Amino acid sequence: MKESAEYDVVLLPPAALSCYAIKISRRIAERFGSPLVLDERGALPHISLYHVAVARQHLPDLKEELARVARRTPPGELQVTGIHIYREFKSIAIEISKTQWLRHLYLKIIHRLNPLRDHEFDNERVWNAARLSPSQRNFIARYGTPLIGRHFIPHITLAVLQDGSQLETAAAMIKPPLASFTVKLLHLCVQGKHHTCRRIVAGYDLRT
């Protein structure tokens, strides 16, 4: 029987932004309840680029493709732009700028990794696809993720609320520093429940 695991290709925010995200995630969880609470060990703050399920035998190929992408990609500048609410997921996030550099990087990653993903993996179940739009469900069928095109909004997820009516109230607690930062590394992490980054399994220096 084929064994597959869920991975996430991610960018890690700088230490100051990561600490802020963890602090606010805990505050939101304490006040509103959230099954997702960021921490330094099993739920790292991150910016997802591609959620992908891969069979064990294809993991070395996936790592090599990511290394190839990193060697051909220069470092890039990103900026915190505000707060984003995903109503379909009942989640709150710190929004990150969707620069041309980032668009190019994530599309390149999807192009290189999509052929390696487990096309039999039940991504509709993972994403609870019944709550999503037809275009998002179409992207799941084609790429294994709904976060493609206009649905790709770079972000750091802070919390997932059980009561969607409290999203705006919770969002009012967030005042992220509108700072810019340089991305020099690409990471591959093991994906956990609620699309958390459980642990880093590989890191790749971007071309300098």
N, C-alpha and C positions, 0 to 999 in steps of 0.2 A: 504493500500500500504506500502511495506517495505521501511523504511527510513535507508539509509546507509550514512556513512561519511568516508572520507579518513583520515587515520592516518599514522604516520611514527614513527617507533621505532628508536631512535637516541642516539648518544653520543654527548655531548656538549664539545667543545674544551675549554682549559683554557682561562682565561680572556685576556691575552696578545695576544694569537693567534686569538681569536674572534675579538678583536679590530682591529688587522691588517687586517683580512678578510673584515671587514666592510669598513675600509678606502680604501682598494684596489678596492673593489666592486664599491664604489662610483666613484672612479677615472676612472675605465673602463667604467662605464655607462655614465659619463660626456663626455668622448672622443669618444666612439663608439656607445653608445646607448645600453640599455639593459632593457628588461621588468622586470628583476630580479635585485633588489638592496638590499643588506643585510642591516639590521638595528637592533637595540636593542629591538624592539617591535614586529613588524609583520612579520619579515623575519630573524629569528635567524640563525647565522652560526651553522652548525651541520654536523655530520657524519651519514648518513642514513644507517640503517641496514636492514630495511624491510618496504616497502610501502604496506599498506594493507587497503582495504575498508571493513568496518564492519557494519553490521546492528545494530541499536540502542540496541536491546534486547541482543546482544552478547557482548557489550562493557564491562560489569562487568566480564564476563568470560575471555575476552582478558586481562584485567588488572590483574586478578588473575594468569593467566598463566605467564605473565611477572614478577610478584612478585615471583613466584615459580622459574623461570629461574634465577632471580637475587640472590635469597637465595642460589642457588647452583653454583654460578659463582664467583670466586675470582677476585679482582681488576687486571687490566692488564696494561702493558706499551705499548704505541704507540709512533710513531715518524713521524714528517713531513719529507717526502722524496723528494718533488719537486712539479712539476706542471703536471697536466694531461689535455689534450684536448679531449673532446668528440665530434668528428666530426659529428656523427649522430644526436646529440642534439644541436650542435653549441654552446657548453658551455665550460667554462674554470673553472678549480678547483685546489685547493691545494690538492696534493695527500698525503695520510696517509699510513703508513706501514700496509701491510696485514699479520699480524703475525698469528702464529698458534692459539694463544689465541683468536684473533678476528674471525678467520675462524670458530673455534668451537662455539663461542658465536652466530654469525649470523645464522649459520646452525641450532643451537638449537632453536633459536627464530622462524625461518621459519617452522621448524618441529612442534613446539607447536602451532603456530598461524594460519598456513595455513588452518586447518580444520574449523576455526572459521570465515574465511573471507566470504564475500558475493560473491559467485561464479557466480551470475548473473550480477554483476557490470561490466560495459563496460570498462575494463582496456585497451583494444585495442585503444579505443578513447583517453583515458587519456595519453597513451604513444605514440600516433600517430604512431601506429605499422607498417604502410605501409613503413616507412623509415628504419625499423629494419631488421636484418638478420633472416633467418628461425629459427635458434636456439634461438634467443631472443624472437621471437613470440611464440615459443613452451614453453618457460619458463613463458611467460605471461599467456598462457592457463593453465599451471599446478600450478603456484604460484601467479599469479596476478602481477608479476614484471619481467622485462627482466634482472635485475641485479643479476644474479645467476652464480655460478661457475667462469669461467674466465672473465665473464662480471661484476663481483662484484669487483670494484676497490674502496677501501675506499677513501673518498674525502670530501672536503668542497667546494660546488659550489659557485663561485664568480659572474658569469655573464652568460647570454645567449645572444649571438650576433645575429642580424638579418642578417648580412653579414658574412658568414662562411669564406670568403677569408681573413678576418681580425683577425682570431684567433691567428695566430703566432705573429702578431704585438702586440696584446693585451697581450698575454702571456709574452712577453718580459718585460712588466711593473712589473711583479710579481717577487719578491725576498723574498719568505717566510723564516722565521727563521727556520733552520733545528733543531728544539728542540724536545726533548722527553717529554712525560707527562704521568701521571698515571690516569687511568680511574677508578673511584670509584662509579659512578652512571650510571644507565640506565634510559632513559626518553621516554615517549610517548607524541607526539605532534600532534596537528591538522594540517593536510597538506593543504597548499594553492596552488595557481596557480604556475606552474613551480616547483612543489615539494618543495615549501618553508615550513619552520617550523613556522606556524603562532603564536602558543602559546603552552606552555607546559601544559598538563593536568594531568600528573602523573610522579613521580620520584621514583626510586627504588635503595636503597643501595645495592651494590654488597657485597657478603659475605666477612667478615673480619676475 
